[in-house]
Amino acid sequence: MTSITSIFFDLDGTLVDSSIGIHNAFTHTFKELGVPSPDAKTIRGFMGPPLESSFATCLPKHQISETARYTVLTIRRKASMKLSSSLRL
């Protein structure tokens, strides 16, 4: 008989409703950048595609450089960690 050595859980959207935390992280990121935050429907569309693509759709006139792109992703990552308390099981 084969023994089970690992179990994988699909947390995001299955066991954990992360949409509130994701929305809050994006809103925080845009606030930190001094840019108006997109509406909730637009932010929901960010869930799935790569972050760089999502931000590029909202910040096209800023001509995001590599440094700016890194800054945006870092702000969002920090906000996600800070706001993770809003996750619901």
mmCIF file as gemmi writes it, N, C-alpha and C atoms, coordinates in Angstrom:
data_model
loop_
_atom_site.group_PDB
_atom_site.id
_atom_site.type_symbol
_atom_site.label_atom_id
_atom_site.label_alt_id
_atom_site.label_comp_id
_atom_site.label_asym_id
_atom_site.label_entity_id
_atom_site.label_seq_id
_atom_site.pdbx_PDB_ins_code
_atom_site.Cartn_x
_atom_site.Cartn_y
_atom_site.Cartn_z
_atom_site.occupancy
_atom_site.B_iso_or_equiv
_atom_site.pdbx_formal_charge
_atom_site.auth_seq_id
_atom_site.auth_asym_id
_atom_site.pdbx_PDB_model_num
ATOM 1 N N . MET Axp A 1 ? 0.839 -1.176 0 1 0 ? 1 A 1
ATOM 2 C CA . MET Axp A 1 ? 0 0 0 1 0 ? 1 A 1
ATOM 3 C C . MET Axp A 1 ? 0.889 1.246 0 1 0 ? 1 A 1
ATOM 4 N N . THR Axp A 2 ? 0.558 2.212 -0.824 1 0 ? 2 A 1
ATOM 5 C CA . THR Axp A 2 ? 1.318 3.455 -0.913 1 0 ? 2 A 1
ATOM 6 C C . THR Axp A 2 ? 0.858 4.413 0.179 1 0 ? 2 A 1
ATOM 7 N N . SER Axp A 3 ? 1.813 4.991 0.885 1 0 ? 3 A 1
ATOM 8 C CA . SER Axp A 3 ? 1.446 5.961 1.919 1 0 ? 3 A 1
ATOM 9 C C . SER Axp A 3 ? 1.436 7.37 1.335 1 0 ? 3 A 1
ATOM 10 N N . ILE Axp A 4 ? 0.581 8.173 1.867 1 0 ? 4 A 1
ATOM 11 C CA . ILE Axp A 4 ? 0.479 9.565 1.424 1 0 ? 4 A 1
ATOM 12 C C . ILE Axp A 4 ? 1.546 10.372 2.144 1 0 ? 4 A 1
ATOM 13 N N . THR Axp A 5 ? 2.366 11.076 1.385 1 0 ? 5 A 1
ATOM 14 C CA . THR Axp A 5 ? 3.439 11.873 1.982 1 0 ? 5 A 1
ATOM 15 C C . THR Axp A 5 ? 3.174 13.365 1.905 1 0 ? 5 A 1
ATOM 16 N N . SER Axp A 6 ? 2.276 13.761 1.032 1 0 ? 6 A 1
ATOM 17 C CA . SER Axp A 6 ? 2 15.192 0.874 1 0 ? 6 A 1
ATOM 18 C C . SER Axp A 6 ? 0.539 15.408 0.506 1 0 ? 6 A 1
ATOM 19 N N . ILE Axp A 7 ? 0.026 16.536 0.933 1 0 ? 7 A 1
ATOM 20 C CA . ILE Axp A 7 ? -1.327 16.948 0.557 1 0 ? 7 A 1
ATOM 21 C C . ILE Axp A 7 ? -1.243 18.393 0.102 1 0 ? 7 A 1
ATOM 22 N N . PHE Axp A 8 ? -1.833 18.694 -1.037 1 0 ? 8 A 1
ATOM 23 C CA . PHE Axp A 8 ? -1.857 20.055 -1.557 1 0 ? 8 A 1
ATOM 24 C C . PHE Axp A 8 ? -3.258 20.627 -1.415 1 0 ? 8 A 1
ATOM 25 N N . PHE Axp A 9 ? -3.332 21.87 -1.003 1 0 ? 9 A 1
ATOM 26 C CA . PHE Axp A 9 ? -4.607 22.565 -0.889 1 0 ? 9 A 1
ATOM 27 C C . PHE Axp A 9 ? -4.608 23.753 -1.836 1 0 ? 9 A 1
ATOM 28 N N . ASP Axp A 10 ? -5.706 23.954 -2.518 1 0 ? 10 A 1
ATOM 29 C CA . ASP Axp A 10 ? -5.889 25.144 -3.346 1 0 ? 10 A 1
ATOM 30 C C . ASP Axp A 10 ? -6.554 26.184 -2.459 1 0 ? 10 A 1
ATOM 31 N N . LEU Axp A 11 ? -5.749 27.035 -1.848 1 0 ? 11 A 1
ATOM 32 C CA . LEU Axp A 11 ? -6.282 28.015 -0.905 1 0 ? 11 A 1
ATOM 33 C C . LEU Axp A 11 ? -7.008 29.158 -1.589 1 0 ? 11 A 1
ATOM 34 N N . ASP Axp A 12 ? -6.361 29.774 -2.537 1 0 ? 12 A 1
ATOM 35 C CA . ASP Axp A 12 ? -6.855 31.005 -3.141 1 0 ? 12 A 1
ATOM 36 C C . ASP Axp A 12 ? -8.161 30.777 -3.894 1 0 ? 12 A 1
ATOM 37 N N . GLY Axp A 13 ? -9.257 31.269 -3.323 1 0 ? 13 A 1
ATOM 38 C CA . GLY Axp A 13 ? -10.555 31.153 -3.966 1 0 ? 13 A 1
ATOM 39 C C . GLY Axp A 13 ? -11.275 29.854 -3.671 1 0 ? 13 A 1
ATOM 40 N N . THR Axp A 14 ? -10.601 28.917 -3.02 1 0 ? 14 A 1
ATOM 41 C CA . THR Axp A 14 ? -11.235 27.646 -2.684 1 0 ? 14 A 1
ATOM 42 C C . THR Axp A 14 ? -11.465 27.559 -1.177 1 0 ? 14 A 1
ATOM 43 N N . LEU Axp A 15 ? -10.379 27.558 -0.416 1 0 ? 15 A 1
ATOM 44 C CA . LEU Axp A 15 ? -10.493 27.518 1.038 1 0 ? 15 A 1
ATOM 45 C C . LEU Axp A 15 ? -10.454 28.904 1.664 1 0 ? 15 A 1
ATOM 46 N N . VAL Axp A 16 ? -9.907 29.858 0.953 1 0 ? 16 A 1
ATOM 47 C CA . VAL Axp A 16 ? -9.759 31.221 1.46 1 0 ? 16 A 1
ATOM 48 C C . VAL Axp A 16 ? -10.325 32.2 0.44 1 0 ? 16 A 1
ATOM 49 N N . ASP Axp A 17 ? -11.164 33.117 0.923 1 0 ? 17 A 1
ATOM 50 C CA . ASP Axp A 17 ? -11.659 34.187 0.052 1 0 ? 17 A 1
ATOM 51 C C . ASP Axp A 17 ? -10.642 35.322 0.112 1 0 ? 17 A 1
ATOM 52 N N . SER Axp A 18 ? -9.739 35.347 -0.84 1 0 ? 18 A 1
ATOM 53 C CA . SER Axp A 18 ? -8.659 36.337 -0.836 1 0 ? 18 A 1
ATOM 54 C C . SER Axp A 18 ? -9.013 37.603 -1.603 1 0 ? 18 A 1
ATOM 55 N N . SER Axp A 19 ? -10.198 37.675 -2.176 1 0 ? 19 A 1
ATOM 56 C CA . SER Axp A 19 ? -10.545 38.818 -3.025 1 0 ? 19 A 1
ATOM 57 C C . SER Axp A 19 ? -10.525 40.141 -2.267 1 0 ? 19 A 1
ATOM 58 N N . ILE Axp A 20 ? -10.953 40.142 -1.016 1 0 ? 20 A 1
ATOM 59 C CA . ILE Axp A 20 ? -10.951 41.382 -0.23 1 0 ? 20 A 1
ATOM 60 C C . ILE Axp A 20 ? -9.52 41.854 0.002 1 0 ? 20 A 1
ATOM 61 N N . GLY Axp A 21 ? -8.645 40.937 0.383 1 0 ? 21 A 1
ATOM 62 C CA . GLY Axp A 21 ? -7.245 41.29 0.605 1 0 ? 21 A 1
ATOM 63 C C . GLY Axp A 21 ? -6.571 41.77 -0.666 1 0 ? 21 A 1
ATOM 64 N N . ILE Axp A 22 ? -6.875 41.123 -1.791 1 0 ? 22 A 1
ATOM 65 C CA . ILE Axp A 22 ? -6.3 41.532 -3.072 1 0 ? 22 A 1
ATOM 66 C C . ILE Axp A 22 ? -6.783 42.926 -3.436 1 0 ? 22 A 1
ATOM 67 N N . HIS Axp A 23 ? -8.078 43.173 -3.288 1 0 ? 23 A 1
ATOM 68 C CA . HIS Axp A 23 ? -8.633 44.501 -3.587 1 0 ? 23 A 1
ATOM 69 C C . HIS Axp A 23 ? -7.967 45.563 -2.718 1 0 ? 23 A 1
ATOM 70 N N . ASN Axp A 24 ? -7.848 45.285 -1.415 1 0 ? 24 A 1
ATOM 71 C CA . ASN Axp A 24 ? -7.228 46.251 -0.503 1 0 ? 24 A 1
ATOM 72 C C . ASN Axp A 24 ? -5.763 46.502 -0.856 1 0 ? 24 A 1
ATOM 73 N N . ALA Axp A 25 ? -5.049 45.457 -1.254 1 0 ? 25 A 1
ATOM 74 C CA . ALA Axp A 25 ? -3.638 45.612 -1.624 1 0 ? 25 A 1
ATOM 75 C C . ALA Axp A 25 ? -3.49 46.479 -2.873 1 0 ? 25 A 1
ATOM 76 N N . PHE Axp A 26 ? -4.34 46.256 -3.88 1 0 ? 26 A 1
ATOM 77 C CA . PHE Axp A 26 ? -4.284 47.087 -5.085 1 0 ? 26 A 1
ATOM 78 C C . PHE Axp A 26 ? -4.642 48.537 -4.765 1 0 ? 26 A 1
ATOM 79 N N . THR Axp A 27 ? -5.7 48.741 -3.976 1 0 ? 27 A 1
ATOM 80 C CA . THR Axp A 27 ? -6.112 50.099 -3.609 1 0 ? 27 A 1
ATOM 81 C C . THR Axp A 27 ? -4.985 50.816 -2.879 1 0 ? 27 A 1
ATOM 82 N N . HIS Axp A 28 ? -4.349 50.122 -1.944 1 0 ? 28 A 1
ATOM 83 C CA . HIS Axp A 28 ? -3.225 50.691 -1.196 1 0 ? 28 A 1
ATOM 84 C C . HIS Axp A 28 ? -2.068 51.045 -2.13 1 0 ? 28 A 1
ATOM 85 N N . THR Axp A 29 ? -1.781 50.164 -3.065 1 0 ? 29 A 1
ATOM 86 C CA . THR Axp A 29 ? -0.677 50.398 -4.002 1 0 ? 29 A 1
ATOM 87 C C . THR Axp A 29 ? -0.914 51.649 -4.83 1 0 ? 29 A 1
ATOM 88 N N . PHE Axp A 30 ? -2.108 51.786 -5.392 1 0 ? 30 A 1
ATOM 89 C CA . PHE Axp A 30 ? -2.407 52.972 -6.193 1 0 ? 30 A 1
ATOM 90 C C . PHE Axp A 30 ? -2.353 54.237 -5.337 1 0 ? 30 A 1
ATOM 91 N N . LYS Axp A 31 ? -2.82 54.15 -4.088 1 0 ? 31 A 1
ATOM 92 C CA . LYS Axp A 31 ? -2.752 55.304 -3.183 1 0 ? 31 A 1
ATOM 93 C C . LYS Axp A 31 ? -1.298 55.699 -2.942 1 0 ? 31 A 1
ATOM 94 N N . GLU Axp A 32 ? -0.435 54.711 -2.688 1 0 ? 32 A 1
ATOM 95 C CA . GLU Axp A 32 ? 0.991 54.981 -2.466 1 0 ? 32 A 1
ATOM 96 C C . GLU Axp A 32 ? 1.636 55.633 -3.685 1 0 ? 32 A 1
ATOM 97 N N . LEU Axp A 33 ? 1.157 55.274 -4.872 1 0 ? 33 A 1
ATOM 98 C CA . LEU Axp A 33 ? 1.699 55.844 -6.108 1 0 ? 33 A 1
ATOM 99 C C . LEU Axp A 33 ? 1.103 57.21 -6.425 1 0 ? 33 A 1
ATOM 100 N N . GLY Axp A 34 ? 0.065 57.61 -5.676 1 0 ? 34 A 1
ATOM 101 C CA . GLY Axp A 34 ? -0.586 58.886 -5.943 1 0 ? 34 A 1
ATOM 102 C C . GLY Axp A 34 ? -1.431 58.857 -7.201 1 0 ? 34 A 1
ATOM 103 N N . VAL Axp A 35 ? -1.921 57.671 -7.546 1 0 ? 35 A 1
ATOM 104 C CA . VAL Axp A 35 ? -2.713 57.468 -8.761 1 0 ? 35 A 1
ATOM 105 C C . VAL Axp A 35 ? -4.11 57.013 -8.345 1 0 ? 35 A 1
ATOM 106 N N . PRO Axp A 36 ? -5.158 57.527 -8.984 1 0 ? 36 A 1
ATOM 107 C CA . PRO Axp A 36 ? -6.51 57.066 -8.638 1 0 ? 36 A 1
ATOM 108 C C . PRO Axp A 36 ? -6.641 55.551 -8.821 1 0 ? 36 A 1
ATOM 109 N N . SER Axp A 37 ? -7.267 54.917 -7.858 1 0 ? 37 A 1
ATOM 110 C CA . SER Axp A 37 ? -7.452 53.467 -7.927 1 0 ? 37 A 1
ATOM 111 C C . SER Axp A 37 ? -8.585 53.131 -8.891 1 0 ? 37 A 1
ATOM 112 N N . PRO Axp A 38 ? -8.417 52.077 -9.676 1 0 ? 38 A 1
ATOM 113 C CA . PRO Axp A 38 ? -9.503 51.647 -10.562 1 0 ? 38 A 1
ATOM 114 C C . PRO Axp A 38 ? -10.702 51.158 -9.742 1 0 ? 38 A 1
ATOM 115 N N . ASP Axp A 39 ? -11.843 51.028 -10.395 1 0 ? 39 A 1
ATOM 116 C CA . ASP Axp A 39 ? -13.031 50.533 -9.698 1 0 ? 39 A 1
ATOM 117 C C . ASP Axp A 39 ? -12.876 49.046 -9.364 1 0 ? 39 A 1
ATOM 118 N N . ALA Axp A 40 ? -13.785 48.563 -8.517 1 0 ? 40 A 1
ATOM 119 C CA . ALA Axp A 40 ? -13.706 47.18 -8.03 1 0 ? 40 A 1
ATOM 120 C C . ALA Axp A 40 ? -13.763 46.161 -9.17 1 0 ? 40 A 1
ATOM 121 N N . LYS Axp A 41 ? -14.563 46.422 -10.196 1 0 ? 41 A 1
ATOM 122 C CA . LYS Axp A 41 ? -14.673 45.485 -11.323 1 0 ? 41 A 1
ATOM 123 C C . LYS Axp A 41 ? -13.329 45.352 -12.044 1 0 ? 41 A 1
ATOM 124 N N . THR Axp A 42 ? -12.641 46.479 -12.243 1 0 ? 42 A 1
ATOM 125 C CA . THR Axp A 42 ? -11.33 46.452 -12.9 1 0 ? 42 A 1
ATOM 126 C C . THR Axp A 42 ? -10.328 45.676 -12.054 1 0 ? 42 A 1
ATOM 127 N N . ILE Axp A 43 ? -10.343 45.929 -10.746 1 0 ? 43 A 1
ATOM 128 C CA . ILE Axp A 43 ? -9.418 45.229 -9.849 1 0 ? 43 A 1
ATOM 129 C C . ILE Axp A 43 ? -9.698 43.728 -9.857 1 0 ? 43 A 1
ATOM 130 N N . ARG Axp A 44 ? -10.969 43.324 -9.897 1 0 ? 44 A 1
ATOM 131 C CA . ARG Axp A 44 ? -11.289 41.889 -9.984 1 0 ? 44 A 1
ATOM 132 C C . ARG Axp A 44 ? -10.659 41.276 -11.232 1 0 ? 44 A 1
ATOM 133 N N . GLY Axp A 45 ? -10.591 42.048 -12.311 1 0 ? 45 A 1
ATOM 134 C CA . GLY Axp A 45 ? -9.972 41.571 -13.545 1 0 ? 45 A 1
ATOM 135 C C . GLY Axp A 45 ? -8.471 41.379 -13.425 1 0 ? 45 A 1
ATOM 136 N N . PHE Axp A 46 ? -7.864 41.981 -12.396 1 0 ? 46 A 1
ATOM 137 C CA . PHE Axp A 46 ? -6.428 41.824 -12.153 1 0 ? 46 A 1
ATOM 138 C C . PHE Axp A 46 ? -6.108 40.46 -11.555 1 0 ? 46 A 1
ATOM 139 N N . MET Axp A 47 ? -7.104 39.799 -10.996 1 0 ? 47 A 1
ATOM 140 C CA . MET Axp A 47 ? -6.881 38.529 -10.31 1 0 ? 47 A 1
ATOM 141 C C . MET Axp A 47 ? -6.711 37.427 -11.345 1 0 ? 47 A 1
ATOM 142 N N . GLY Axp A 48 ? -5.494 36.988 -11.515 1 0 ? 48 A 1
ATOM 143 C CA . GLY Axp A 48 ? -5.196 35.933 -12.48 1 0 ? 48 A 1
ATOM 144 C C . GLY Axp A 48 ? -4.041 36.296 -13.389 1 0 ? 48 A 1
ATOM 145 N N . PRO Axp A 49 ? -4.194 37.362 -14.2 1 0 ? 49 A 1
ATOM 146 C CA . PRO Axp A 49 ? -3.094 37.732 -15.099 1 0 ? 49 A 1
ATOM 147 C C . PRO Axp A 49 ? -1.864 38.201 -14.309 1 0 ? 49 A 1
ATOM 148 N N . PRO Axp A 50 ? -0.695 38.212 -14.939 1 0 ? 50 A 1
ATOM 149 C CA . PRO Axp A 50 ? 0.506 38.725 -14.262 1 0 ? 50 A 1
ATOM 150 C C . PRO Axp A 50 ? 0.304 40.175 -13.808 1 0 ? 50 A 1
ATOM 151 N N . LEU Axp A 51 ? 0.844 40.505 -12.648 1 0 ? 51 A 1
ATOM 152 C CA . LEU Axp A 51 ? 0.681 41.852 -12.093 1 0 ? 51 A 1
ATOM 153 C C . LEU Axp A 51 ? 1.197 42.933 -13.025 1 0 ? 51 A 1
ATOM 154 N N . GLU Axp A 52 ? 2.3 42.668 -13.688 1 0 ? 52 A 1
ATOM 155 C CA . GLU Axp A 52 ? 2.863 43.68 -14.587 1 0 ? 52 A 1
ATOM 156 C C . GLU Axp A 52 ? 1.866 44.045 -15.676 1 0 ? 52 A 1
ATOM 157 N N . SER Axp A 53 ? 1.157 43.07 -16.195 1 0 ? 53 A 1
ATOM 158 C CA . SER Axp A 53 ? 0.15 43.34 -17.228 1 0 ? 53 A 1
ATOM 159 C C . SER Axp A 53 ? -0.996 44.159 -16.662 1 0 ? 53 A 1
ATOM 160 N N . SER Axp A 54 ? -1.434 43.798 -15.463 1 0 ? 54 A 1
ATOM 161 C CA . SER Axp A 54 ? -2.545 44.511 -14.84 1 0 ? 54 A 1
ATOM 162 C C . SER Axp A 54 ? -2.201 45.971 -14.589 1 0 ? 54 A 1
ATOM 163 N N . PHE Axp A 55 ? -1.04 46.213 -13.997 1 0 ? 55 A 1
ATOM 164 C CA . PHE Axp A 55 ? -0.651 47.596 -13.728 1 0 ? 55 A 1
ATOM 165 C C . PHE Axp A 55 ? -0.427 48.374 -15.017 1 0 ? 55 A 1
ATOM 166 N N . ALA Axp A 56 ? 0.102 47.735 -16.022 1 0 ? 56 A 1
ATOM 167 C CA . ALA Axp A 56 ? 0.349 48.424 -17.294 1 0 ? 56 A 1
ATOM 168 C C . ALA Axp A 56 ? -0.947 48.921 -17.923 1 0 ? 56 A 1
ATOM 169 N N . THR Axp A 57 ? -2.057 48.212 -17.696 1 0 ? 57 A 1
ATOM 170 C CA . THR Axp A 57 ? -3.332 48.66 -18.261 1 0 ? 57 A 1
ATOM 171 C C . THR Axp A 57 ? -3.844 49.919 -17.583 1 0 ? 57 A 1
ATOM 172 N N . CYS Axp A 58 ? -3.436 50.139 -16.343 1 0 ? 58 A 1
ATOM 173 C CA . CYS Axp A 58 ? -3.907 51.312 -15.602 1 0 ? 58 A 1
ATOM 174 C C . CYS Axp A 58 ? -2.898 52.447 -15.578 1 0 ? 58 A 1
ATOM 175 N N . LEU Axp A 59 ? -1.66 52.159 -15.906 1 0 ? 59 A 1
ATOM 176 C CA . LEU Axp A 59 ? -0.612 53.171 -15.843 1 0 ? 59 A 1
ATOM 177 C C . LEU Axp A 59 ? 0.12 53.321 -17.173 1 0 ? 59 A 1
ATOM 178 N N . PRO Axp A 60 ? -0.574 53.259 -18.315 1 0 ? 60 A 1
ATOM 179 C CA . PRO Axp A 60 ? 0.149 53.284 -19.594 1 0 ? 60 A 1
ATOM 180 C C . PRO Axp A 60 ? 0.909 54.573 -19.836 1 0 ? 60 A 1
ATOM 181 N N . LYS Axp A 61 ? 0.364 55.704 -19.426 1 0 ? 61 A 1
ATOM 182 C CA . LYS Axp A 61 ? 1.035 56.969 -19.709 1 0 ? 61 A 1
ATOM 183 C C . LYS Axp A 61 ? 2.265 57.188 -18.837 1 0 ? 61 A 1
ATOM 184 N N . HIS Axp A 62 ? 2.437 56.365 -17.834 1 0 ? 62 A 1
ATOM 185 C CA . HIS Axp A 62 ? 3.598 56.513 -16.956 1 0 ? 62 A 1
ATOM 186 C C . HIS Axp A 62 ? 4.833 55.828 -17.54 1 0 ? 62 A 1
ATOM 187 N N . GLN Axp A 63 ? 4.654 55.091 -18.647 1 0 ? 63 A 1
ATOM 188 C CA . GLN Axp A 63 ? 5.783 54.396 -19.277 1 0 ? 63 A 1
ATOM 189 C C . GLN Axp A 63 ? 6.623 53.703 -18.21 1 0 ? 63 A 1
ATOM 190 N N . ILE Axp A 64 ? 6.07 52.691 -17.618 1 0 ? 64 A 1
ATOM 191 C CA . ILE Axp A 64 ? 6.69 52.028 -16.476 1 0 ? 64 A 1
ATOM 192 C C . ILE Axp A 64 ? 8.083 51.488 -16.819 1 0 ? 64 A 1
ATOM 193 N N . SER Axp A 65 ? 9.085 52.029 -16.15 1 0 ? 65 A 1
ATOM 194 C CA . SER Axp A 65 ? 10.459 51.546 -16.305 1 0 ? 65 A 1
ATOM 195 C C . SER Axp A 65 ? 10.642 50.303 -15.433 1 0 ? 65 A 1
ATOM 196 N N . GLU Axp A 66 ? 11.753 49.636 -15.58 1 0 ? 66 A 1
ATOM 197 C CA . GLU Axp A 66 ? 12.029 48.461 -14.751 1 0 ? 66 A 1
ATOM 198 C C . GLU Axp A 66 ? 12.043 48.837 -13.272 1 0 ? 66 A 1
ATOM 199 N N . THR Axp A 67 ? 12.629 49.978 -12.943 1 0 ? 67 A 1
ATOM 200 C CA . THR Axp A 67 ? 12.683 50.418 -11.549 1 0 ? 67 A 1
ATOM 201 C C . THR Axp A 67 ? 11.291 50.699 -11.019 1 0 ? 67 A 1
ATOM 202 N N . ALA Axp A 68 ? 10.486 51.41 -11.797 1 0 ? 68 A 1
ATOM 203 C CA . ALA Axp A 68 ? 9.12 51.717 -11.374 1 0 ? 68 A 1
ATOM 204 C C . ALA Axp A 68 ? 8.297 50.435 -11.253 1 0 ? 68 A 1
ATOM 205 N N . ARG Axp A 69 ? 8.47 49.52 -12.182 1 0 ? 69 A 1
ATOM 206 C CA . ARG Axp A 69 ? 7.741 48.249 -12.141 1 0 ? 69 A 1
ATOM 207 C C . ARG Axp A 69 ? 8.097 47.491 -10.866 1 0 ? 69 A 1
ATOM 208 N N . TYR Axp A 70 ? 9.375 47.453 -10.533 1 0 ? 70 A 1
ATOM 209 C CA . TYR Axp A 70 ? 9.812 46.777 -9.309 1 0 ? 70 A 1
ATOM 210 C C . TYR Axp A 70 ? 9.197 47.456 -8.087 1 0 ? 70 A 1
ATOM 211 N N . THR Axp A 71 ? 9.176 48.789 -8.085 1 0 ? 71 A 1
ATOM 212 C CA . THR Axp A 71 ? 8.605 49.539 -6.966 1 0 ? 71 A 1
ATOM 213 C C . THR Axp A 71 ? 7.129 49.22 -6.794 1 0 ? 71 A 1
ATOM 214 N N . VAL Axp A 72 ? 6.386 49.227 -7.895 1 0 ? 72 A 1
ATOM 215 C CA . VAL Axp A 72 ? 4.955 48.92 -7.846 1 0 ? 72 A 1
ATOM 216 C C . VAL Axp A 72 ? 4.728 47.521 -7.284 1 0 ? 72 A 1
ATOM 217 N N . LEU Axp A 73 ? 5.457 46.55 -7.787 1 0 ? 73 A 1
ATOM 218 C CA . LEU Axp A 73 ? 5.282 45.178 -7.322 1 0 ? 73 A 1
ATOM 219 C C . LEU Axp A 73 ? 5.685 45.021 -5.863 1 0 ? 73 A 1
ATOM 220 N N . THR Axp A 74 ? 6.712 45.745 -5.433 1 0 ? 74 A 1
ATOM 221 C CA . THR Axp A 74 ? 7.148 45.687 -4.038 1 0 ? 74 A 1
ATOM 222 C C . THR Axp A 74 ? 6.1 46.297 -3.12 1 0 ? 74 A 1
ATOM 223 N N . ILE Axp A 75 ? 5.553 47.451 -3.495 1 0 ? 75 A 1
ATOM 224 C CA . ILE Axp A 75 ? 4.502 48.089 -2.69 1 0 ? 75 A 1
ATOM 225 C C . ILE Axp A 75 ? 3.321 47.147 -2.551 1 0 ? 75 A 1
ATOM 226 N N . ARG Axp A 76 ? 2.904 46.551 -3.671 1 0 ? 76 A 1
ATOM 227 C CA . ARG Axp A 76 ? 1.747 45.665 -3.639 1 0 ? 76 A 1
ATOM 228 C C . ARG Axp A 76 ? 2.02 44.427 -2.797 1 0 ? 76 A 1
ATOM 229 N N . ARG Axp A 77 ? 3.209 43.872 -2.912 1 0 ? 77 A 1
ATOM 230 C CA . ARG Axp A 77 ? 3.566 42.681 -2.133 1 0 ? 77 A 1
ATOM 231 C C . ARG Axp A 77 ? 3.541 42.999 -0.635 1 0 ? 77 A 1
ATOM 232 N N . LYS Axp A 78 ? 4.104 44.142 -0.249 1 0 ? 78 A 1
ATOM 233 C CA . LYS Axp A 78 ? 4.097 44.533 1.163 1 0 ? 78 A 1
ATOM 234 C C . LYS Axp A 78 ? 2.676 44.772 1.649 1 0 ? 78 A 1
ATOM 235 N N . ALA Axp A 79 ? 1.859 45.41 0.818 1 0 ? 79 A 1
ATOM 236 C CA . ALA Axp A 79 ? 0.466 45.657 1.189 1 0 ? 79 A 1
ATOM 237 C C . ALA Axp A 79 ? -0.284 44.342 1.352 1 0 ? 79 A 1
ATOM 238 N N . SER Axp A 80 ? -0.021 43.388 0.492 1 0 ? 80 A 1
ATOM 239 C CA . SER Axp A 80 ? -0.678 42.076 0.585 1 0 ? 80 A 1
ATOM 240 C C . SER Axp A 80 ? -0.35 41.405 1.907 1 0 ? 80 A 1
ATOM 241 N N . MET Axp A 81 ? 0.901 41.473 2.288 1 0 ? 81 A 1
ATOM 242 C CA . MET Axp A 81 ? 1.319 40.85 3.54 1 0 ? 81 A 1
ATOM 243 C C . MET Axp A 81 ? 0.671 41.557 4.725 1 0 ? 81 A 1
ATOM 244 N N . LYS Axp A 82 ? 0.658 42.882 4.688 1 0 ? 82 A 1
ATOM 245 C CA . LYS Axp A 82 ? 0.096 43.668 5.784 1 0 ? 82 A 1
ATOM 246 C C . LYS Axp A 82 ? -1.411 43.475 5.893 1 0 ? 82 A 1
ATOM 247 N N . LEU Axp A 83 ? -2.074 43.381 4.756 1 0 ? 83 A 1
ATOM 248 C CA . LEU Axp A 83 ? -3.529 43.309 4.737 1 0 ? 83 A 1
ATOM 249 C C . LEU Axp A 83 ? -4.064 41.883 4.75 1 0 ? 83 A 1
ATOM 250 N N . SER Axp A 84 ? -3.196 40.908 4.904 1 0 ? 84 A 1
ATOM 251 C CA . SER Axp A 84 ? -3.646 39.514 4.856 1 0 ? 84 A 1
ATOM 252 C C . SER Axp A 84 ? -4.617 39.177 5.976 1 0 ? 84 A 1
ATOM 253 N N . SER Axp A 85 ? -4.695 40.014 6.987 1 0 ? 85 A 1
ATOM 254 C CA . SER Axp A 85 ? -5.636 39.756 8.08 1 0 ? 85 A 1
ATOM 255 C C . SER Axp A 85 ? -7.086 39.879 7.623 1 0 ? 85 A 1
ATOM 256 N N . SER Axp A 86 ? -7.311 40.449 6.441 1 0 ? 86 A 1
ATOM 257 C CA . SER Axp A 86 ? -8.684 40.584 5.946 1 0 ? 86 A 1
ATOM 258 C C . SER Axp A 86 ? -9.178 39.327 5.239 1 0 ? 86 A 1
ATOM 259 N N . LEU Axp A 87 ? -8.347 38.292 5.171 1 0 ? 87 A 1
ATOM 260 C CA . LEU Axp A 87 ? -8.766 37.037 4.538 1 0 ? 87 A 1
ATOM 261 C C . LEU Axp A 87 ? -9.796 36.327 5.401 1 0 ? 87 A 1
ATOM 262 N N . ARG Axp A 88 ? -10.773 35.726 4.746 1 0 ? 88 A 1
ATOM 263 C CA . ARG Axp A 88 ? -11.796 34.969 5.464 1 0 ? 88 A 1
ATOM 264 C C . ARG Axp A 88 ? -11.733 33.508 5.049 1 0 ? 88 A 1
ATOM 265 N N . LEU Axp A 89 ? -11.823 32.645 6.028 1 0 ? 89 A 1
ATOM 266 C CA . LEU Axp A 89 ? -11.868 31.198 5.741 1 0 ? 89 A 1
ATOM 267 C C . LEU Axp A 89 ? -13.299 30.756 5.577 1 0 ? 89 A 1
